Amino acid sequence: MITIDEHQALEQVRSRLVERFPQVPAETVHLTVQDVHNRFDGRVRDYVPILVEREAKARLAALAAEAHPQAAT
């Protein structure tokens, strides 16, 4: 069950990742965040947005490096 606070935190995660990975289409960022979020289904929800951002960032960094190897950070 997603709470309003969790929803807002995930929107902030999406915004940060869209900004951090401009070479990755925004739709890909949104789908990646959604995919990672779907993996976290349980009772303790406090850290879910942080865990989602961490894993989504790693996936997007890999995509960005593939798309533009010389610009990878």
Biopython code that builds the backbone (N, CA, C, O; Angstrom):
import numpy as np
from Bio.PDB.StructureBuilder import StructureBuilder

atoms = [
    (1, "MET", "N", (0.842, -1.186, 0.000)),
    (1, "MET", "CA", (0.000, 0.000, 0.000)),
    (1, "MET", "C", (0.878, 1.238, 0.000)),
    (1, "MET", "O", (1.712, 1.408, 0.890)),
    (2, "ILE", "N", (0.704, 2.086, -0.971)),
    (2, "ILE", "CA", (1.497, 3.301, -1.085)),
    (2, "ILE", "C", (0.790, 4.442, -0.352)),
    (2, "ILE", "O", (-0.412, 4.651, -0.514)),
    (3, "THR", "N", (1.553, 5.169, 0.449)),
    (3, "THR", "CA", (0.993, 6.305, 1.175)),
    (3, "THR", "C", (1.202, 7.578, 0.368)),
    (3, "THR", "O", (1.970, 7.598, -0.594)),
    (4, "ILE", "N", (0.510, 8.639, 0.770)),
    (4, "ILE", "CA", (0.663, 9.929, 0.082)),
    (4, "ILE", "C", (2.098, 10.411, 0.208)),
    (4, "ILE", "O", (2.672, 10.897, -0.767)),
    (5, "ASP", "N", (2.691, 10.285, 1.400)),
    (5, "ASP", "CA", (4.083, 10.714, 1.588)),
    (5, "ASP", "C", (5.034, 9.928, 0.695)),
    (5, "ASP", "O", (5.965, 10.486, 0.115)),
    (6, "GLU", "N", (4.788, 8.636, 0.594)),
    (6, "GLU", "CA", (5.628, 7.802, -0.262)),
    (6, "GLU", "C", (5.455, 8.211, -1.724)),
    (6, "GLU", "O", (6.432, 8.276, -2.470)),
    (7, "HIS", "N", (4.237, 8.480, -2.126)),
    (7, "HIS", "CA", (3.964, 8.923, -3.498)),
    (7, "HIS", "C", (4.710, 10.232, -3.789)),
    (7, "HIS", "O", (5.330, 10.370, -4.844)),
    (8, "GLN", "N", (4.652, 11.170, -2.876)),
    (8, "GLN", "CA", (5.349, 12.442, -3.061)),
    (8, "GLN", "C", (6.860, 12.234, -3.122)),
    (8, "GLN", "O", (7.544, 12.851, -3.938)),
    (9, "ALA", "N", (7.372, 11.372, -2.266)),
    (9, "ALA", "CA", (8.815, 11.092, -2.269)),
    (9, "ALA", "C", (9.234, 10.458, -3.584)),
    (9, "ALA", "O", (10.300, 10.773, -4.112)),
    (10, "LEU", "N", (8.402, 9.564, -4.122)),
    (10, "LEU", "CA", (8.737, 8.932, -5.397)),
    (10, "LEU", "C", (8.691, 9.941, -6.542)),
    (10, "LEU", "O", (9.491, 9.851, -7.474)),
    (11, "GLU", "N", (7.778, 10.885, -6.487)),
    (11, "GLU", "CA", (7.749, 11.946, -7.503)),
    (11, "GLU", "C", (9.042, 12.753, -7.446)),
    (11, "GLU", "O", (9.582, 13.131, -8.486)),
    (12, "GLN", "N", (9.540, 13.018, -6.246)),
    (12, "GLN", "CA", (10.810, 13.738, -6.100)),
    (12, "GLN", "C", (11.970, 12.911, -6.632)),
    (12, "GLN", "O", (12.885, 13.449, -7.255)),
    (13, "VAL", "N", (11.935, 11.612, -6.390)),
    (13, "VAL", "CA", (12.964, 10.704, -6.925)),
    (13, "VAL", "C", (12.958, 10.785, -8.443)),
    (13, "VAL", "O", (14.012, 10.934, -9.063)),
    (14, "ARG", "N", (11.778, 10.688, -9.044)),
    (14, "ARG", "CA", (11.678, 10.761, -10.512)),
    (14, "ARG", "C", (12.262, 12.067, -11.030)),
    (14, "ARG", "O", (13.033, 12.073, -11.990)),
    (15, "SER", "N", (11.895, 13.164, -10.399)),
    (15, "SER", "CA", (12.386, 14.475, -10.837)),
    (15, "SER", "C", (13.902, 14.563, -10.743)),
    (15, "SER", "O", (14.558, 15.049, -11.665)),
    (16, "ARG", "N", (14.462, 14.091, -9.624)),
    (16, "ARG", "CA", (15.928, 14.135, -9.471)),
    (16, "ARG", "C", (16.620, 13.285, -10.527)),
    (16, "ARG", "O", (17.643, 13.687, -11.082)),
    (17, "LEU", "N", (16.060, 12.106, -10.804)),
    (17, "LEU", "CA", (16.704, 11.209, -11.762)),
    (17, "LEU", "C", (16.546, 11.698, -13.197)),
    (17, "LEU", "O", (17.450, 11.506, -14.010)),
    (18, "VAL", "N", (15.432, 12.320, -13.522)),
    (18, "VAL", "CA", (15.267, 12.919, -14.858)),
    (18, "VAL", "C", (16.316, 14.010, -15.048)),
    (18, "VAL", "O", (16.906, 14.133, -16.122)),
    (19, "GLU", "N", (16.544, 14.794, -14.011)),
    (19, "GLU", "CA", (17.542, 15.868, -14.082)),
    (19, "GLU", "C", (18.968, 15.307, -14.143)),
    (19, "GLU", "O", (19.813, 15.824, -14.874)),
    (20, "ARG", "N", (19.224, 14.264, -13.380)),
    (20, "ARG", "CA", (20.580, 13.692, -13.330)),
    (20, "ARG", "C", (20.948, 12.947, -14.611)),
    (20, "ARG", "O", (22.121, 12.904, -14.984)),
    (21, "PHE", "N", (19.956, 12.358, -15.290)),
    (21, "PHE", "CA", (20.204, 11.570, -16.491)),
    (21, "PHE", "C", (19.474, 12.176, -17.690)),
    (21, "PHE", "O", (18.529, 11.576, -18.203)),
    (22, "PRO", "N", (19.902, 13.361, -18.143)),
    (22, "PRO", "CA", (19.213, 14.014, -19.262)),
    (22, "PRO", "C", (19.325, 13.229, -20.571)),
    (22, "PRO", "O", (18.508, 13.418, -21.472)),
    (23, "GLN", "N", (20.322, 12.357, -20.685)),
    (23, "GLN", "CA", (20.500, 11.577, -21.907)),
    (23, "GLN", "C", (19.573, 10.371, -21.970)),
    (23, "GLN", "O", (19.472, 9.722, -23.011)),
    (24, "VAL", "N", (18.892, 10.061, -20.865)),
    (24, "VAL", "CA", (17.928, 8.958, -20.815)),
    (24, "VAL", "C", (16.533, 9.574, -20.935)),
    (24, "VAL", "O", (16.224, 10.529, -20.222)),
    (25, "PRO", "N", (15.695, 9.052, -21.813)),
    (25, "PRO", "CA", (14.344, 9.613, -21.951)),
    (25, "PRO", "C", (13.589, 9.605, -20.612)),
    (25, "PRO", "O", (13.690, 8.657, -19.834)),
    (26, "ALA", "N", (12.839, 10.672, -20.367)),
    (26, "ALA", "CA", (12.093, 10.794, -19.110)),
    (26, "ALA", "C", (11.161, 9.605, -18.896)),
    (26, "ALA", "O", (10.984, 9.146, -17.767)),
    (27, "GLU", "N", (10.569, 9.110, -19.972)),
    (27, "GLU", "CA", (9.673, 7.959, -19.860)),
    (27, "GLU", "C", (10.428, 6.735, -19.346)),
    (27, "GLU", "O", (9.881, 5.958, -18.563)),
    (28, "THR", "N", (11.670, 6.554, -19.774)),
    (28, "THR", "CA", (12.489, 5.440, -19.298)),
    (28, "THR", "C", (12.778, 5.604, -17.810)),
    (28, "THR", "O", (12.744, 4.633, -17.053)),
    (29, "VAL", "N", (13.059, 6.824, -17.400)),
    (29, "VAL", "CA", (13.292, 7.094, -15.976)),
    (29, "VAL", "C", (12.038, 6.728, -15.174)),
    (29, "VAL", "O", (12.123, 6.031, -14.163)),
    (30, "HIS", "N", (10.889, 7.198, -15.628)),
    (30, "HIS", "CA", (9.636, 6.920, -14.918)),
    (30, "HIS", "C", (9.365, 5.419, -14.841)),
    (30, "HIS", "O", (8.972, 4.911, -13.790)),
    (31, "LEU", "N", (9.572, 4.716, -15.941)),
    (31, "LEU", "CA", (9.336, 3.270, -15.958)),
    (31, "LEU", "C", (10.329, 2.528, -15.065)),
    (31, "LEU", "O", (9.970, 1.551, -14.408)),
    (32, "THR", "N", (11.570, 2.991, -15.042)),
    (32, "THR", "CA", (12.583, 2.372, -14.192)),
    (32, "THR", "C", (12.224, 2.541, -12.728)),
    (32, "THR", "O", (12.288, 1.587, -11.953)),
    (33, "VAL", "N", (11.846, 3.761, -12.348)),
    (33, "VAL", "CA", (11.452, 4.009, -10.959)),
    (33, "VAL", "C", (10.238, 3.146, -10.598)),
    (33, "VAL", "O", (10.192, 2.558, -9.517)),
    (34, "GLN", "N", (9.277, 3.074, -11.484)),
    (34, "GLN", "CA", (8.078, 2.261, -11.227)),
    (34, "GLN", "C", (8.441, 0.784, -11.081)),
    (34, "GLN", "O", (7.937, 0.103, -10.188)),
    (35, "ASP", "N", (9.309, 0.295, -11.955)),
    (35, "ASP", "CA", (9.728, -1.104, -11.905)),
    (35, "ASP", "C", (10.437, -1.411, -10.591)),
    (35, "ASP", "O", (10.147, -2.417, -9.944)),
    (36, "VAL", "N", (11.356, -0.550, -10.205)),
    (36, "VAL", "CA", (12.083, -0.766, -8.951)),
    (36, "VAL", "C", (11.113, -0.683, -7.775)),
    (36, "VAL", "O", (11.181, -1.500, -6.856)),
    (37, "HIS", "N", (10.223, 0.286, -7.798)),
    (37, "HIS", "CA", (9.263, 0.450, -6.703)),
    (37, "HIS", "C", (8.384, -0.789, -6.542)),
    (37, "HIS", "O", (8.075, -1.194, -5.421)),
    (38, "ASN", "N", (7.990, -1.378, -7.642)),
    (38, "ASN", "CA", (7.135, -2.565, -7.581)),
    (38, "ASN", "C", (7.800, -3.736, -6.865)),
    (38, "ASN", "O", (7.114, -4.629, -6.369)),
    (39, "ARG", "N", (9.111, -3.736, -6.808)),
    (39, "ARG", "CA", (9.838, -4.819, -6.131)),
    (39, "ARG", "C", (9.754, -4.720, -4.611)),
    (39, "ARG", "O", (9.978, -5.705, -3.907)),
    (40, "PHE", "N", (9.433, -3.531, -4.106)),
    (40, "PHE", "CA", (9.389, -3.307, -2.659)),
    (40, "PHE", "C", (7.946, -3.372, -2.175)),
    (40, "PHE", "O", (7.245, -2.362, -2.121)),
    (41, "ASP", "N", (7.525, -4.568, -1.827)),
    (41, "ASP", "CA", (6.166, -4.764, -1.344)),
    (41, "ASP", "C", (6.245, -5.377, 0.045)),
    (41, "ASP", "O", (6.581, -6.551, 0.199)),
    (42, "GLY", "N", (5.934, -4.579, 1.043)),
    (42, "GLY", "CA", (5.999, -5.065, 2.417)),
    (42, "GLY", "C", (5.387, -4.071, 3.369)),
    (42, "GLY", "O", (4.767, -3.092, 2.954)),
    (43, "ARG", "N", (5.562, -4.325, 4.637)),
    (43, "ARG", "CA", (4.930, -3.490, 5.643)),
    (43, "ARG", "C", (5.714, -2.217, 5.952)),
    (43, "ARG", "O", (5.115, -1.148, 6.066)),
    (44, "VAL", "N", (7.009, -2.300, 6.088)),
    (44, "VAL", "CA", (7.813, -1.133, 6.436)),
    (44, "VAL", "C", (8.077, -0.342, 5.171)),
    (44, "VAL", "O", (8.776, -0.813, 4.274)),
    (45, "ARG", "N", (7.526, 0.849, 5.093)),
    (45, "ARG", "CA", (7.579, 1.632, 3.865)),
    (45, "ARG", "C", (8.501, 2.844, 3.977)),
    (45, "ARG", "O", (8.756, 3.498, 2.966)),
    (46, "ASP", "N", (9.006, 3.165, 5.153)),
    (46, "ASP", "CA", (9.739, 4.407, 5.365)),
    (46, "ASP", "C", (10.926, 4.590, 4.434)),
    (46, "ASP", "O", (11.194, 5.709, 3.994)),
    (47, "TYR", "N", (11.630, 3.534, 4.129)),
    (47, "TYR", "CA", (12.857, 3.649, 3.349)),
    (47, "TYR", "C", (12.681, 3.275, 1.882)),
    (47, "TYR", "O", (13.648, 3.286, 1.120)),
    (48, "VAL", "N", (11.474, 2.950, 1.485)),
    (48, "VAL", "CA", (11.240, 2.510, 0.113)),
    (48, "VAL", "C", (11.695, 3.550, -0.910)),
    (48, "VAL", "O", (12.398, 3.176, -1.849)),
    (49, "PRO", "N", (11.338, 4.843, -0.788)),
    (49, "PRO", "CA", (11.797, 5.807, -1.788)),
    (49, "PRO", "C", (13.322, 5.888, -1.897)),
    (49, "PRO", "O", (13.861, 6.049, -2.992)),
    (50, "ILE", "N", (14.008, 5.777, -0.771)),
    (50, "ILE", "CA", (15.475, 5.819, -0.796)),
    (50, "ILE", "C", (16.027, 4.600, -1.529)),
    (50, "ILE", "O", (16.936, 4.719, -2.349)),
    (51, "LEU", "N", (15.473, 3.434, -1.228)),
    (51, "LEU", "CA", (15.921, 2.206, -1.890)),
    (51, "LEU", "C", (15.598, 2.231, -3.380)),
    (51, "LEU", "O", (16.398, 1.787, -4.203)),
    (52, "VAL", "N", (14.429, 2.749, -3.719)),
    (52, "VAL", "CA", (14.044, 2.872, -5.127)),
    (52, "VAL", "C", (15.011, 3.792, -5.851)),
    (52, "VAL", "O", (15.486, 3.462, -6.938)),
    (53, "GLU", "N", (15.308, 4.944, -5.260)),
    (53, "GLU", "CA", (16.212, 5.889, -5.919)),
    (53, "GLU", "C", (17.592, 5.277, -6.121)),
    (53, "GLU", "O", (18.189, 5.438, -7.185)),
    (54, "ARG", "N", (18.097, 4.587, -5.129)),
    (54, "ARG", "CA", (19.439, 3.998, -5.213)),
    (54, "ARG", "C", (19.520, 2.995, -6.373)),
    (54, "ARG", "O", (20.455, 3.041, -7.173)),
    (55, "GLU", "N", (18.541, 2.095, -6.457)),
    (55, "GLU", "CA", (18.592, 1.081, -7.512)),
    (55, "GLU", "C", (18.297, 1.678, -8.884)),
    (55, "GLU", "O", (18.945, 1.326, -9.869)),
    (56, "ALA", "N", (17.312, 2.590, -8.948)),
    (56, "ALA", "CA", (16.988, 3.228, -10.224)),
    (56, "ALA", "C", (18.184, 4.037, -10.730)),
    (56, "ALA", "O", (18.467, 4.033, -11.928)),
    (57, "LYS", "N", (18.878, 4.720, -9.843)),
    (57, "LYS", "CA", (20.057, 5.501, -10.230)),
    (57, "LYS", "C", (21.126, 4.602, -10.831)),
    (57, "LYS", "O", (21.747, 4.963, -11.831)),
    (58, "ALA", "N", (21.346, 3.448, -10.241)),
    (58, "ALA", "CA", (22.343, 2.506, -10.770)),
    (58, "ALA", "C", (21.950, 2.016, -12.155)),
    (58, "ALA", "O", (22.788, 1.945, -13.054)),
    (59, "ARG", "N", (20.666, 1.677, -12.330)),
    (59, "ARG", "CA", (20.211, 1.212, -13.646)),
    (59, "ARG", "C", (20.337, 2.309, -14.694)),
    (59, "ARG", "O", (20.774, 2.057, -15.818)),
    (60, "LEU", "N", (19.952, 3.529, -14.322)),
    (60, "LEU", "CA", (19.999, 4.640, -15.277)),
    (60, "LEU", "C", (21.438, 5.035, -15.609)),
    (60, "LEU", "O", (21.729, 5.426, -16.739)),
    (61, "ALA", "N", (22.324, 4.937, -14.645)),
    (61, "ALA", "CA", (23.735, 5.218, -14.914)),
    (61, "ALA", "C", (24.276, 4.234, -15.948)),
    (61, "ALA", "O", (25.045, 4.614, -16.831)),
    (62, "ALA", "N", (23.876, 2.980, -15.839)),
    (62, "ALA", "CA", (24.305, 1.982, -16.820)),
    (62, "ALA", "C", (23.740, 2.303, -18.203)),
    (62, "ALA", "O", (24.453, 2.200, -19.202)),
    (63, "LEU", "N", (22.468, 2.691, -18.268)),
    (63, "LEU", "CA", (21.866, 3.072, -19.550)),
    (63, "LEU", "C", (22.554, 4.297, -20.143)),
    (63, "LEU", "O", (22.826, 4.346, -21.343)),
    (64, "ALA", "N", (22.830, 5.276, -19.303)),
    (64, "ALA", "CA", (23.481, 6.497, -19.758)),
    (64, "ALA", "C", (24.881, 6.194, -20.275)),
    (64, "ALA", "O", (25.304, 6.757, -21.285)),
    (65, "ALA", "N", (25.602, 5.312, -19.592)),
    (65, "ALA", "CA", (26.955, 4.953, -20.018)),
    (65, "ALA", "C", (26.941, 4.232, -21.355)),
    (65, "ALA", "O", (27.840, 4.407, -22.177)),
    (66, "GLU", "N", (25.903, 3.413, -21.566)),
    (66, "GLU", "CA", (25.777, 2.726, -22.856)),
    (66, "GLU", "C", (25.482, 3.710, -23.979)),
    (66, "GLU", "O", (26.015, 3.592, -25.082)),
    (67, "ALA", "N", (24.626, 4.683, -23.683)),
    (67, "ALA", "CA", (24.207, 5.649, -24.710)),
    (67, "ALA", "C", (25.331, 6.639, -25.030)),
    (67, "ALA", "O", (25.513, 7.026, -26.184)),
    (68, "HIS", "N", (26.081, 7.044, -24.004)),
    (68, "HIS", "CA", (27.122, 8.056, -24.180)),
    (68, "HIS", "C", (28.331, 7.659, -23.310)),
    (68, "HIS", "O", (28.525, 8.232, -22.238)),
    (69, "PRO", "N", (29.127, 6.708, -23.747)),
    (69, "PRO", "CA", (30.238, 6.211, -22.920)),
    (69, "PRO", "C", (31.222, 7.288, -22.489)),
    (69, "PRO", "O", (31.781, 7.203, -21.396)),
    (70, "GLN", "N", (31.441, 8.282, -23.308)),
    (70, "GLN", "CA", (32.407, 9.326, -22.970)),
    (70, "GLN", "C", (31.878, 10.277, -21.907)),
    (70, "GLN", "O", (32.674, 10.979, -21.284)),
    (71, "ALA", "N", (30.565, 10.333, -21.673)),
    (71, "ALA", "CA", (29.986, 11.278, -20.711)),
    (71, "ALA", "C", (29.600, 10.605, -19.402)),
    (71, "ALA", "O", (29.008, 11.261, -18.545)),
    (72, "ALA", "N", (29.907, 9.333, -19.212)),
    (72, "ALA", "CA", (29.507, 8.618, -17.989)),
    (72, "ALA", "C", (30.201, 9.209, -16.782)),
    (72, "ALA", "O", (31.391, 9.523, -16.800)),
    (73, "THR", "N", (29.395, 9.352, -15.712)),
    (73, "THR", "CA", (29.947, 9.892, -14.453)),
    (73, "THR", "C", (29.786, 8.911, -13.335)),
    (73, "THR", "O", (30.190, 9.189, -12.206)),
]
sb = StructureBuilder()
sb.init_structure("model")
sb.init_model(0)
sb.init_chain("A")
sb.init_seg("    ")
for serial, (resi, resn, name, xyz) in enumerate(atoms, 1):
    if name == "N":
        sb.init_residue(resn, " ", resi, " ")
    sb.init_atom(name, np.array(xyz, "f"), 0.0, 1.0, " ", f" {name:<3s}", serial, name[0])
structure = sb.get_structure()
